[in-house]
Amino acid sequence: MQISQVMAGYSLGGADMLRRAMGKKKPEEMAKQRDIFITGATEQGIDEATSGGVFDLMEKFAGYGFNRSHSAAYGVLAYQTAYLKQYYPAEFMAAVLTSDMNNTDNVVFFINDCRENFDLTVVNPSVNRSEWHFVADTPTNIIYGLGAIKGVGEGAVESIVDARRREGPFKDLYDFCRRVDIKKVNKRTLEGLINAGCFDDFAATLRPDLPADEAYEIRGALMSQLPSAVQAAEQDRQNREIGMMDLFGEMDGVVAAPPLVMTPELIWGDKHRLKAEKNTLGLYLTGHPINEYLDELKRYTSGTRLDKLTDTGYNGSCYFAGLIIDIANFGNRNVIILDDGTSRLEVSCYAERFNRVKEQLKIDEVVIIKGSIRERDGRLFARLDSAMSMVDARLRWMKKISIKIHGSDINLLTRLQPLLKSAQASIIPAPKLSHDNEQDEQNGSFNGYDAAMGGSLYDENGNDLLALENDINQNNANQSYVNNALSNTDASINDNCLPLGLSIYEEFGIANVGLSEHWRIYPNDDNLQQLKNMVSEDNLHFHYS
C-alpha cells in the first residue's frame, strides 16, 4: 500500500483497493490495477519499465506474502506464550481463565488443566484476596476471580474491592455488609458469595479451632447470620444518612458482630456445600460429590476411576461409576455425561434402553453403569447396558447393617426409630422384581453374612465375626430356626429395605438380639448418614456380598 502511494500517487483508499485486488488474485482486476499503477508512476517521473518491474514484484509477493506475514506473527505469539507457560505457569493460566471466565465449560476444562498438567491449585474466591479476574498470588496458586461467580455483577465486585482498598481486609460478615454498597451487593449476591466460599477466610479469626482445609464449615453459620447482618448494615446506613450516632458508636464506629454460632445443624454436609459451589461457580472446588462414595463404590465396581478406564473389547463390559452432570437427547439416542473428578465420559444408549433406566439417571446424582468401553481416535466412549442408583446398588450388594451398642446406651434404640421402615413408609418406593435382569448373578453370589450366627457381628466373647462370613455351609435345620428367630433377615421379605443386626455388650459379656421385621432400614444417603452420626465407626459395620 505504501509503495503504491509513493510511486504511483495512490490515495489511501485507492491503495486499499489495490490490496484487495491482490488478495483476491483476479487476473482482470490485476490488469486494471497494473494500468493505473504504471500511469500514476509515469506522472511521478518513473519510467514504465521500472514501474512495471516493481508491480510484477508486488504481484509475485501477493502469492505468498499474506501467509508468510501471518505465520511470522503467530510464530512470535507462540514463542511468547510458550515462554510464559513454561516459566510463569500460574500467571499464564490465570490470564487464560480470565479470558474465558464467562464460559463455565471452558473454565472447568482450564482448571482441570491447571491441576493435572501444571500442578497448580485453584482456590475458592475470597472477598479479602480476589479481584474481578483470576490472579496468581504464588507461583503455584491461583485465586478464583469474583467476576466468574454467577449472580455477582461488576458493580458489586467494584464496591467490594474499593472498600477493601480503602479500609483494609474485612473482619466478619457484619463488617463486610457495613462497608460495601448494600444496594449493589444485595441479598442474592451475598448468598452467592457465601455459597462460593468467599467468606471462608473469616474462619481464621471466627473459628480458629478449625483446620485451614475445613474453613468451609462456617458457610452454614454465615448464611444463618446473613439476615441480621444485612439489617444491621441497613440500619447503620440510615443512621449515617440522617446524622445519627449509635450510643456506643463514638468508641467503636460500629457495633461488634455477635459470635458465630456453630451448632451441628448449621454445618453443611458435603453434598449441600458442593451443590452450592456448583450452582455459583459452575464446578466443584473444595471436593467432589463422588468422594464420599469412593470406598463403597469399590464394592460395586472394579474401583477404577474414569481416567483409568480402558477399552473392554468387542462384546466386553465392566462396571464404572460417576456423577451425572448432563443428559442430552439426540432423537433416538441419548448421551449421559459422567464426571468423577478425574475425567469426564460420554455414555450413549438408544431411546428404548434409556426409557427403561431413566428413573436411575438423575443429574447431580451418582450412578453405577454396566457398559462397554471403546477407544476411538484417542478418546474413550461408553455404551450403556444397565444402570443403578446408589440405593439400587446397596439393595443388590449390601446384605446387612450390624450395630453394636453398650448396655448403658439403650436410648440409641429410641433414636433409631425414625430411620426404620415403618416410620418412612411414605418415602420407600415399591420393590423391583430384579436388578436390571441380572438376578442370576445375585443369586449365585455370597450372601454377605452368616445367618446361622443370627446375622450378628459378634460372638458370645465379643469377637468380630466378619472373618467368618465366608463360612456358609450351615445346617439346614439350624438355618431355618435362626431365620424364624430373626425375622427381619428373612430372605422372603421384599420391601426395598435392609435388615439391622443388633449386639448389646457389657464389660462381662455380649448378646445378639433377635429383631422383628420392623427393624429394617431403607438404604438412602440420608438414612445411612444419620446412622453414621448416631453410631461410632467402630460399632457400625456394613456387610456386602
BELJO-V451522 format. One record per residue. RES is the residue in three letters. PSI is psi as a letter, one per 30 degrees, with the letter a starting at -180 (NA if undefined). Layout:
BEGIN
RES:PSI  RES:PSI
END
This chain:
BEGIN
MET:e  GLN:e  ILE:e  SER:e  GLN:e  VAL:e  MET:e  ALA:g  GLY:g  TYR:k  SER:l  LEU:e  GLY:e  GLY:e  ALA:e  ASP:e  MET:e  LEU:e  ARG:e  ARG:e  ALA:e  MET:e  GLY:e  LYS:f  LYS:h  LYS:k  PRO:e  GLU:e  GLU:e  MET:e  ALA:e  LYS:e  GLN:e  ARG:e  ASP:e  ILE:e  PHE:e  ILE:e  THR:e  GLY:e  ALA:e  THR:e  GLU:f  GLN:g  GLY:g  ILE:k  ASP:l  GLU:e  ALA:e  THR:e  SER:e  GLY:e  GLY:e  VAL:e  PHE:e  ASP:e  LEU:e  MET:e  GLU:e  LYS:e  PHE:e  ALA:f  GLY:f  TYR:f  GLY:e  PHE:e  ASN:e  ARG:e  SER:e  HIS:e  SER:e  ALA:e  ALA:e  TYR:e  GLY:e  VAL:e  LEU:e  ALA:e  TYR:e  GLN:e  THR:e  ALA:e  TYR:e  LEU:e  LYS:e  GLN:e  TYR:f  TYR:i  PRO:e  ALA:e  GLU:e  PHE:e  MET:e  ALA:e  ALA:e  VAL:e  LEU:e  THR:e  SER:f  ASP:g  MET:f  ASN:f  ASN:j  THR:e  ASP:e  ASN:e  VAL:e  VAL:e  PHE:e  PHE:e  ILE:e  ASN:e  ASP:e  CYS:e  ARG:e  GLU:e  ASN:f  PHE:f  ASP:h  LEU:k  THR:k  VAL:j  VAL:l  ASN:l  PRO:l  SER:k  VAL:f  ASN:f  ARG:f  SER:l  GLU:a  TRP:e  HIS:l  PHE:k  VAL:k  ALA:j  ASP:f  THR:l  PRO:f  THR:g  ASN:k  ILE:k  ILE:k  TYR:k  GLY:k  LEU:f  GLY:f  ALA:g  ILE:k  LYS:k  GLY:g  VAL:j  GLY:l  GLU:e  GLY:e  ALA:e  VAL:e  GLU:e  SER:e  ILE:e  VAL:e  ASP:e  ALA:e  ARG:e  ARG:e  ARG:e  GLU:g  GLY:a  PRO:l  PHE:k  LYS:e  ASP:a  LEU:e  TYR:e  ASP:e  PHE:e  CYS:e  ARG:e  ARG:f  VAL:l  ASP:j  ILE:f  LYS:e  LYS:e  VAL:i  ASN:a  LYS:e  ARG:e  THR:e  LEU:e  GLU:e  GLY:e  LEU:e  ILE:e  ASN:e  ALA:f  GLY:g  CYS:f  PHE:g  ASP:f  ASP:f  PHE:f  ALA:f  ALA:e  THR:e  LEU:e  ARG:i  PRO:f  ASP:f  LEU:k  PRO:l  ALA:e  ASP:g  GLU:g  ALA:f  TYR:f  GLU:f  ILE:f  ARG:e  GLY:e  ALA:e  LEU:e  MET:e  SER:f  GLN:f  LEU:e  PRO:e  SER:e  ALA:e  VAL:e  GLN:e  ALA:e  ALA:e  GLU:e  GLN:e  ASP:e  ARG:e  GLN:e  ASN:e  ARG:e  GLU:e  ILE:g  GLY:g  MET:l  MET:k  ASP:l  LEU:e  PHE:g  GLY:e  GLU:f  MET:e  ASP:f  GLY:e  VAL:k  VAL:k  ALA:k  ALA:k  PRO:l  PRO:l  LEU:j  VAL:k  MET:i  THR:l  PRO:e  GLU:f  LEU:f  ILE:j  TRP:k  GLY:l  ASP:e  LYS:e  HIS:e  ARG:e  LEU:e  LYS:e  ALA:e  GLU:e  LYS:e  ASN:e  THR:e  LEU:f  GLY:g  LEU:l  TYR:k  LEU:e  THR:g  GLY:a  HIS:k  PRO:f  ILE:f  ASN:e  GLU:f  TYR:f  LEU:e  ASP:e  GLU:e  LEU:f  LYS:f  ARG:f  TYR:f  THR:a  SER:f  GLY:g  THR:k  ARG:l  LEU:e  ASP:f  LYS:g  LEU:k  THR:l  ASP:k  THR:f  GLY:l  TYR:k  ASN:g  GLY:l  SER:l  CYS:l  TYR:k  PHE:l  ALA:l  GLY:l  LEU:k  ILE:j  ILE:f  ASP:l  ILE:k  ALA:k  ASN:k  PHE:h  GLY:c  ASN:g  ARG:k  ASN:k  VAL:k  ILE:k  ILE:j  LEU:k  ASP:k  ASP:g  GLY:f  THR:f  SER:l  ARG:k  LEU:k  GLU:k  VAL:k  SER:l  CYS:l  TYR:l  ALA:e  GLU:e  ARG:e  PHE:e  ASN:f  ARG:f  VAL:g  LYS:f  GLU:f  GLN:f  LEU:j  LYS:k  ILE:k  ASP:g  GLU:k  VAL:k  VAL:k  ILE:k  ILE:k  LYS:k  GLY:l  SER:k  ILE:k  ARG:k  GLU:k  ARG:k  ASP:h  GLY:f  ARG:l  LEU:k  PHE:k  ALA:l  ARG:k  LEU:k  ASP:e  SER:l  ALA:k  MET:k  SER:l  MET:e  VAL:e  ASP:e  ALA:e  ARG:e  LEU:f  ARG:e  TRP:f  MET:k  LYS:f  LYS:l  ILE:k  SER:k  ILE:k  LYS:k  ILE:l  HIS:l  GLY:f  SER:f  ASP:h  ILE:f  ASN:f  LEU:e  LEU:e  THR:e  ARG:f  LEU:f  GLN:e  PRO:f  LEU:f  LEU:l  LYS:e  SER:f  ALA:f  GLN:g  ALA:f  SER:f  ILE:f  ILE:j  PRO:l  ALA:k  PRO:l  LYS:l  LEU:e  SER:l  HIS:j  ASP:h  ASN:g  GLU:h  GLN:f  ASP:e  GLU:e  GLN:e  ASN:f  GLY:f  SER:l  PHE:k  ASN:f  GLY:f  TYR:l  ASP:j  ALA:f  ALA:f  MET:g  GLY:g  GLY:g  SER:l  LEU:f  TYR:k  ASP:a  GLU:f  ASN:g  GLY:g  ASN:k  ASP:k  LEU:g  LEU:e  ALA:f  LEU:g  GLU:f  ASN:f  ASP:j  ILE:g  ASN:i  GLN:l  ASN:k  ASN:e  ALA:e  ASN:e  GLN:e  SER:e  TYR:e  VAL:e  ASN:e  ASN:e  ALA:e  LEU:i  SER:f  ASN:f  THR:g  ASP:k  ALA:f  SER:f  ILE:k  ASN:i  ASP:g  ASN:g  CYS:l  LEU:k  PRO:k  LEU:k  GLY:k  LEU:k  SER:k  ILE:k  TYR:l  GLU:l  GLU:f  PHE:f  GLY:a  ILE:k  ALA:k  ASN:k  VAL:k  GLY:k  LEU:l  SER:l  GLU:f  HIS:f  TRP:i  ARG:l  ILE:k  TYR:k  PRO:h  ASN:l  ASP:e  ASP:e  ASN:e  LEU:e  GLN:e  GLN:e  LEU:e  LYS:e  ASN:e  MET:e  VAL:k  SER:l  GLU:e  ASP:f  ASN:g  LEU:k  HIS:k  PHE:k  HIS:k  TYR:l  SER:NA
END
